[in-house]
Amino acid sequence: MKALMSINGKTEEIVHILLSFTEEHGLLDKFINAKYTAEDYKGETALHIAIERRQNKIVKYLIDKGADVNVRAHGLFFKRKTDGFYFGETPLALAACTNQPDIVTLLMDNSKTTIDIQDSYGNNILHALVTVTENGKPHNPFMIAMYEKILRSYKDLETVGNKENLTPMQLAAKEGKLEILKYILNREMKDDENKTLSRKITDWSYGPVSSSLYDLKGVDTESPNSILETLVHNTRIKDRHEMLRLEPLDSLLRMKWNKFARHMFLLSFLFFFAFNIIFTLMFYRQRKDDKVHCPLSINQLYITFSRIQEIYL
């Protein structure tokens, strides 16, 4: 670990000497997988540090010598709610989130790597990639390309929820990640092997005009933690209005409005308008003549109107 924290021309040679020495004395496994025990960096190993320092040759050497490829760094520094960074907790997530495709390929080709491993938040590698994207940043195309690369190899990862029961797509909506959400919603794969990963299918096209079919699973309000419900009700999401303009969200909202929402809105408005008029008249009459008996109290009147509204809406 100390050698990898201070990279220089001799680092690779030093790592080889240290591992050879421990291997000769039967301490290799204990040495190569030694973890930080301090609370801030708990669980971090030499493999994490080598990946962070982008030392591809040393990473490969460590893996060949038996470094644990599924080890999790879960100290305070690696938590999202601190001033540290969040690139997931595993070597694979760290490599993917720091855009190191060669290391990602190396780890994914390793039979010992558990691709769908989840971290302290229940996030898998796709959740981690969603989290590190930032709208308008130049690294977003790399993150999206990495997302698709991993998804093509492990097709079920995108359907897995974290501890908040959010899939990567739903997490993108909640976190306000406009660009990667747009990619997921409009992903269309033409090759037969990966066609099932498409969330958009072009039905027909004629010049600039086309008709597309969209997968609404996790999008429409019938799904738990749906994207539509999240974006409509959570006003703190950044770029919320831009997200609602994405297809199929924009068309879905328009269809709901034309089908029933505008009628619900009108009825709700009429009920509350009538209530306010009656409330005002009753209050004015009571103030004018305190002896006038009112058969319904204000609270009873409000409850009555609320029940009527529930029946109709």
Backbone torsions as a table, in degrees:
resi	resn	phi	psi	omega
1	MET	NA	-44.6	-178.4
2	LYS	-61.8	-42.4	179.3
3	ALA	-62.8	-41.1	-177.1
4	LEU	-74.2	-20.6	177.7
5	MET	-75.6	-17.0	-179.1
6	SER	-128.6	78.4	-176.3
7	ILE	-69.4	130.4	173.2
8	ASN	-151.0	-173.2	-176.9
9	GLY	-63.8	-20.1	-177.4
10	LYS	-98.2	-4.2	-172.8
11	THR	-58.3	-47.5	-178.1
12	GLU	-60.8	-41.9	179.4
13	GLU	-64.2	-41.4	-179.7
14	ILE	-63.6	-42.9	179.0
15	VAL	-60.3	-42.7	179.1
16	HIS	-62.6	-43.1	-179.5
17	ILE	-63.3	-45.8	-178.2
18	LEU	-63.3	-44.5	-178.7
19	LEU	-69.1	-37.2	177.4
20	SER	-63.8	-41.3	-179.6
21	PHE	-62.8	-47.3	-178.3
22	THR	-69.3	-32.3	178.4
23	GLU	-66.0	-39.3	178.8
24	GLU	-63.5	-30.5	-176.9
25	HIS	-101.3	13.0	176.1
26	GLY	69.3	25.6	-177.9
27	LEU	-115.8	11.6	-171.4
28	LEU	-59.0	-51.0	-176.1
29	ASP	-60.3	-44.5	-179.8
30	LYS	-66.0	-37.2	-176.2
31	PHE	-75.0	-47.6	-173.2
32	ILE	-70.5	-27.0	-179.0
33	ASN	-105.3	18.2	177.0
34	ALA	-61.0	138.4	-175.7
35	LYS	-116.8	150.0	169.1
36	TYR	-62.1	139.1	176.9
37	THR	-109.7	-13.6	177.9
38	ALA	-63.4	146.0	-172.7
39	GLU	-59.6	-36.1	-176.8
40	ASP	-69.3	-36.2	-174.7
41	TYR	-119.7	24.4	-174.3
42	LYS	-55.7	130.3	176.9
43	GLY	91.9	-14.2	-178.1
44	GLU	-71.0	138.3	179.6
45	THR	-121.1	178.6	178.6
46	ALA	-61.2	-32.2	179.9
47	LEU	-64.3	-42.0	176.0
48	HIS	-58.5	-46.5	-176.1
49	ILE	-65.3	-41.2	179.9
50	ALA	-63.2	-39.4	178.0
51	ILE	-67.9	-44.6	178.8
52	GLU	-59.0	-36.8	-179.7
53	ARG	-85.5	2.2	175.7
54	ARG	60.0	41.3	179.3
55	GLN	-98.6	81.2	-172.9
56	ASN	-58.2	-44.0	-177.8
57	LYS	-64.8	-40.7	-179.7
58	ILE	-69.6	-37.9	177.1
59	VAL	-58.5	-48.5	179.7
60	LYS	-62.0	-40.8	-179.5
61	TYR	-64.6	-42.7	179.0
62	LEU	-62.5	-42.9	179.9
63	ILE	-65.3	-43.6	178.6
64	ASP	-60.8	-30.8	-177.5
65	LYS	-87.4	-1.6	174.0
66	GLY	108.1	19.3	177.0
67	ALA	-63.8	139.1	180.0
68	ASP	-69.0	116.9	-175.8
69	VAL	-85.7	-5.7	-178.8
70	ASN	-112.7	9.7	-176.9
71	VAL	-66.1	144.1	-176.6
72	ARG	-113.0	129.5	173.2
73	ALA	-95.2	110.1	-173.7
74	HIS	-127.1	28.4	174.8
75	GLY	-69.8	172.7	-176.9
76	LEU	-59.8	-31.7	-179.0
77	PHE	-63.5	-26.0	-176.0
78	PHE	-96.5	5.5	-179.1
79	LYS	-87.4	145.2	-178.3
80	ARG	-68.0	-26.2	-172.6
81	LYS	-90.3	13.2	177.1
82	THR	-115.9	-175.3	179.0
83	ASP	-84.5	5.5	178.0
84	GLY	-79.1	-159.4	178.6
85	PHE	-114.3	161.7	176.8
86	TYR	-128.2	107.3	174.7
87	PHE	-123.7	33.0	-171.4
88	GLY	78.3	-172.2	-176.4
89	GLU	-121.8	-12.4	-176.4
90	THR	-99.2	161.0	176.1
91	PRO	-56.5	-39.7	-179.4
92	LEU	-63.8	-46.1	179.6
93	ALA	-63.8	-40.4	179.3
94	LEU	-62.6	-43.9	179.6
95	ALA	-65.3	-42.7	-178.6
96	ALA	-66.2	-43.9	-175.7
97	CYS	-75.2	-13.8	175.7
98	THR	-107.4	16.1	173.4
99	ASN	56.5	61.1	175.5
100	GLN	-122.8	78.7	-173.9
101	PRO	-59.9	-33.0	-180.0
102	ASP	-64.7	-41.9	178.6
103	ILE	-68.9	-38.8	177.5
104	VAL	-59.3	-46.7	178.9
105	THR	-62.1	-43.6	179.3
106	LEU	-58.7	-44.7	-178.6
107	LEU	-72.1	-39.2	-179.5
108	MET	-69.1	-29.1	178.2
109	ASP	-79.6	-10.9	179.8
110	ASN	-81.0	123.2	-176.2
111	SER	-64.4	-18.5	-178.5
112	LYS	-85.2	-12.8	-177.3
113	THR	-74.8	127.1	175.3
114	THR	-93.6	102.5	-173.0
115	ILE	-66.9	-36.7	-173.9
116	ASP	-92.9	17.9	179.0
117	ILE	-61.0	143.3	-178.2
118	GLN	-112.7	148.0	-177.5
119	ASP	-93.3	-163.9	-175.6
120	SER	-62.5	-23.7	179.5
121	TYR	-95.1	0.1	-175.4
122	GLY	82.1	7.3	-179.0
123	ASN	-80.1	137.4	169.7
124	ASN	-95.3	-171.4	-173.7
125	ILE	-64.1	-31.9	179.0
126	LEU	-69.9	-39.0	174.0
127	HIS	-58.1	-44.1	-178.5
128	ALA	-62.0	-41.8	179.3
129	LEU	-64.8	-39.3	176.4
130	VAL	-60.0	-42.6	-175.4
131	THR	-65.1	-36.0	-175.0
132	VAL	-85.1	-8.9	176.1
133	THR	-72.8	145.2	177.2
134	GLU	-132.6	129.3	-175.5
135	ASN	-56.6	129.7	176.3
136	GLY	81.7	2.7	-178.3
137	LYS	-86.8	145.5	-177.3
138	PRO	-66.8	-19.2	-178.4
139	HIS	-82.8	-6.1	-177.4
140	ASN	-58.4	-44.1	178.1
141	PRO	-57.7	-36.0	178.6
142	PHE	-67.2	-41.8	-179.6
143	MET	-65.5	-40.7	-180.0
144	ILE	-67.9	-40.0	177.2
145	ALA	-63.0	-39.4	178.1
146	MET	-65.9	-41.2	177.8
147	TYR	-56.6	-49.1	-177.8
148	GLU	-67.7	-38.0	179.2
149	LYS	-58.6	-45.7	-178.8
150	ILE	-71.0	-40.3	-179.2
151	LEU	-63.2	-37.8	179.2
152	ARG	-61.6	-33.0	-178.8
153	SER	-84.5	-30.9	-177.2
154	TYR	-132.1	87.0	-167.4
155	LYS	-68.8	-20.9	-176.3
156	ASP	-88.6	-7.4	-174.5
157	LEU	-60.8	-33.0	-173.7
158	GLU	-74.0	-14.7	-179.1
159	THR	-93.9	-3.6	-176.0
160	VAL	-85.0	131.8	178.1
161	GLY	-93.3	155.3	176.3
162	ASN	-90.5	-162.6	-177.0
163	LYS	-68.6	-17.9	174.2
164	GLU	-92.8	7.3	-177.8
165	ASN	61.5	38.0	178.6
166	LEU	-111.2	127.4	172.5
167	THR	-75.5	167.1	176.9
168	PRO	-53.4	-39.6	179.1
169	MET	-64.1	-44.5	-179.8
170	GLN	-68.9	-33.6	175.6
171	LEU	-65.2	-38.4	177.8
172	ALA	-60.2	-39.6	178.4
173	ALA	-67.1	-46.4	-177.6
174	LYS	-64.6	-36.6	-177.6
175	GLU	-85.5	-5.3	179.7
176	GLY	73.3	34.6	-178.9
177	LYS	-91.5	84.8	-171.3
178	LEU	-60.9	-48.1	-171.0
179	GLU	-69.1	-42.5	-179.0
180	ILE	-75.4	-29.3	174.6
181	LEU	-65.4	-41.4	177.6
182	LYS	-61.0	-41.9	178.5
183	TYR	-61.5	-47.2	-176.0
184	ILE	-65.1	-47.1	-177.1
185	LEU	-63.5	-32.9	-174.7
186	ASN	-109.1	18.8	-179.1
187	ARG	-70.3	125.4	178.7
188	GLU	-132.7	119.2	-179.6
189	MET	-113.3	126.1	-173.5
190	LYS	-88.2	-26.8	-177.1
191	ASP	-71.2	142.8	-174.2
192	ASP	-60.3	-35.5	-175.9
193	GLU	-63.8	-34.1	-174.8
194	ASN	-116.4	13.3	-178.0
195	LYS	-60.3	-29.6	-179.4
196	THR	-67.4	-15.3	179.3
197	LEU	-84.6	-8.1	-179.2
198	SER	-69.1	136.3	171.4
199	ARG	-105.5	-3.2	177.4
200	LYS	-137.6	134.2	177.2
201	ILE	-128.7	124.2	177.7
202	THR	-76.1	115.0	-177.3
203	ASP	-74.5	-50.2	175.0
204	TRP	-156.9	158.4	177.2
205	SER	-145.8	144.4	178.2
206	TYR	-141.9	102.1	-175.0
207	GLY	63.2	-130.0	-179.7
208	PRO	-80.8	-4.7	-177.0
209	VAL	-99.0	135.6	179.2
210	SER	-148.3	160.6	176.1
211	SER	-124.5	130.3	-175.6
212	SER	-125.7	148.5	175.3
213	LEU	-106.6	137.0	-177.4
214	TYR	-120.1	144.3	173.2
215	ASP	-82.2	118.6	-175.9
216	LEU	-98.2	6.5	178.4
217	LYS	-64.8	124.6	-176.9
218	GLY	83.1	-6.7	-177.8
219	VAL	-101.6	-52.1	-177.3
220	ASP	-77.5	163.3	-171.3
221	THR	-69.5	-9.8	177.9
222	GLU	-73.1	-16.4	179.1
223	SER	-92.1	144.8	175.5
224	PRO	-65.6	141.0	-178.6
225	ASN	56.2	38.1	-176.4
226	SER	-62.6	151.5	179.6
227	ILE	-61.4	-44.3	-177.0
228	LEU	-60.5	-46.7	-179.3
229	GLU	-65.8	-40.4	179.6
230	THR	-60.5	-47.0	-175.9
231	LEU	-73.2	-34.5	-178.0
232	VAL	-71.6	-40.3	-172.3
233	HIS	-92.8	-24.0	-176.3
234	ASN	-96.5	98.9	-176.0
235	THR	-77.7	-6.9	-178.2
236	ARG	-88.7	-4.8	-179.1
237	ILE	-73.0	126.5	178.4
238	LYS	-71.8	148.6	-178.4
239	ASP	58.9	26.9	-177.8
240	ARG	-60.2	-44.6	-177.2
241	HIS	-68.5	-36.8	176.6
242	GLU	-64.9	-36.4	178.9
243	MET	-66.1	-39.2	-179.0
244	LEU	-69.5	-13.9	176.1
245	ARG	-85.8	-9.2	179.0
246	LEU	-70.9	148.5	171.4
247	GLU	-85.1	142.4	6.8
248	PRO	-91.7	10.0	-175.5
249	LEU	-62.4	-43.7	-177.4
250	ASP	-62.7	-48.0	179.6
251	SER	-64.7	-38.4	-179.1
252	LEU	-64.0	-42.8	178.3
253	LEU	-64.4	-42.5	179.8
254	ARG	-63.5	-41.2	179.2
255	MET	-64.3	-42.2	179.2
256	LYS	-65.0	-40.5	-179.8
257	TRP	-63.8	-47.5	-178.0
258	ASN	-69.1	-32.1	-175.1
259	LYS	-77.7	-48.0	-174.6
260	PHE	-148.2	-25.2	-171.7
261	ALA	-65.8	-38.3	-178.9
262	ARG	-67.7	-32.9	177.4
263	HIS	-70.0	-39.6	176.4
264	MET	-62.2	-42.5	179.7
265	PHE	-63.0	-43.7	-179.4
266	LEU	-63.7	-45.7	178.9
267	LEU	-62.5	-42.0	178.8
268	SER	-61.6	-43.3	179.2
269	PHE	-62.3	-44.6	-178.6
270	LEU	-64.7	-40.6	178.8
271	PHE	-62.2	-47.5	-178.5
272	PHE	-70.4	-33.2	177.3
273	PHE	-64.9	-45.3	178.5
274	ALA	-63.6	-41.3	179.6
275	PHE	-60.6	-45.0	-178.9
276	ASN	-64.3	-37.6	178.4
277	ILE	-65.4	-48.2	-179.5
278	ILE	-63.8	-41.8	178.6
279	PHE	-60.4	-44.0	-179.8
280	THR	-64.2	-45.0	-179.6
281	LEU	-63.8	-42.1	179.9
282	MET	-65.7	-42.9	180.0
283	PHE	-64.2	-42.7	179.8
284	TYR	-63.8	-40.4	-179.4
285	ARG	-68.6	-40.1	178.5
286	GLN	-64.3	-39.6	178.6
287	ARG	-67.5	-32.5	-177.7
288	LYS	-74.0	-39.1	-178.9
289	ASP	-142.0	100.1	-176.5
290	ASP	-65.2	-17.1	-176.7
291	LYS	-84.4	-10.8	-178.8
292	VAL	-68.9	128.6	-178.5
293	HIS	-86.8	127.1	178.7
294	CYS	-101.7	117.7	-176.2
295	PRO	-66.0	-24.7	179.3
296	LEU	-123.2	132.6	174.8
297	SER	-75.1	166.9	179.9
298	ILE	-62.5	-41.4	179.7
299	ASN	-63.3	-42.8	179.2
300	GLN	-63.5	-38.6	179.5
301	LEU	-64.3	-42.7	179.8
302	TYR	-63.2	-43.0	-179.9
303	ILE	-64.2	-40.1	179.1
304	THR	-61.1	-47.0	180.0
305	PHE	-65.7	-36.7	179.6
306	SER	-64.5	-40.8	179.1
307	ARG	-66.4	-40.6	177.5
308	ILE	-62.2	-41.1	-179.8
309	GLN	-63.8	-41.6	179.4
310	GLU	-62.4	-38.6	-179.2
311	ILE	-64.2	-44.1	-176.3
312	TYR	-79.4	-29.8	-173.8
313	LEU	-103.2	NA	NA
